[in-house]
């Protein structure tokens, strides 16, 4: 069995690793255990009863957190002319067309979100093998392929979070910082989980959310009773 360090052992004091806590109590314990010298990120991990290898069981979407994530989001936009100007005015960090595509092909990936106008997709499509594995490929279903680039940039900068199931049916997403109040973290977590619950594939019968955990960058994982999400 792997050994845990003294710091993590201390962080687990008062936390039962086998207990499912109510959401409010779990948030309180996570905040209390976040004692690093920097502002730790609070993350929610959801284990769903889905197999994302089947297209009809892929759970993916975006949600606007009421209190943002506390992170600075770098946004790249594929656009030309007036749309490029709109993106820059909205705060996009990188804006371009063929030049931006060439930079990405060279490995220059200094952004967290990629947005494109529909007419740019022939250029962006050539980057599928680079952007796809990193979850950065623009997608109309996620609002990242849109003529409203200004609105998309503003939403991304304001704390819009993208969620998607990984191979084991797990979703993990940042929902705030340890410096947030318990109420802010609670509302952000509830908003994200509500979106995931509403995105339940019709083909899934029975239990949808198998496990849920809250954790911080340097802190312990606290199990959350999935039923407490609907109560919240």
Steps between C-alpha positions, in 0.01 A plus 500: 500500500634844410604717792354845547707791624464669836338807342227295329447286810444818698259625235294183541449563871127518566416347160368145469628371164220243479211735584280679250445852634221738418608766250507789750709304751736379226560858384572607858752219548676571169539868585628413846761261358629741232802641682760537225691826462318572173131526414410138429255404227186318614404218264201271473542145369192310380503129419211432262341175391579565133738362238625796294627259235138494386400827338154493657656483848742790467416768756640837397398862525576844637360682800537852634597489868330778698825597674750409230797269550751747640739408218626718216381341174707558187286502186606450138261601221503409133340794322562759230428867440214644708453178700867503590464856626195398707698216657789730593265758650337224709839408645621207287867423564579366152315583177586384151432267209770323298770661714339367821465155345870498407598598854290219647651247259842607628391417852412847621197423718489790745123495552231316695198547270475514121216676319434533127256664264325248270691619191830416672423130547674385179821638654425379853401154371860436397600535865273222625786265589664774704203668667274195536706297749534811719126565501552833322331431167224759437156342501166662409323296771725663760455849360862523389414507130288812475467832317464663842869481587475795739233324706695174499820672614317688774337179627832314503671781689213529749530143626331273249606140561507218249438150633542168321521134597839333474564134418390366838179706501653762728443875485727735690481877497622795701220674685679779685781587738558430866468875558137487384235497770326171577182641346680587175656155471168336584318696229770431241503126573120482494488684167752267337343182635152617400624540141654152505180347639294667229741363239427138599487287183158351430659157453618488862267314735527478877775676695663779299742656749690227682741710707589861562805652664616849589869572524751785496839529330702387802222370721313174558205364310165519677226268382163661440163330522361532142148540642606822675540673164130484424425611856727802453 
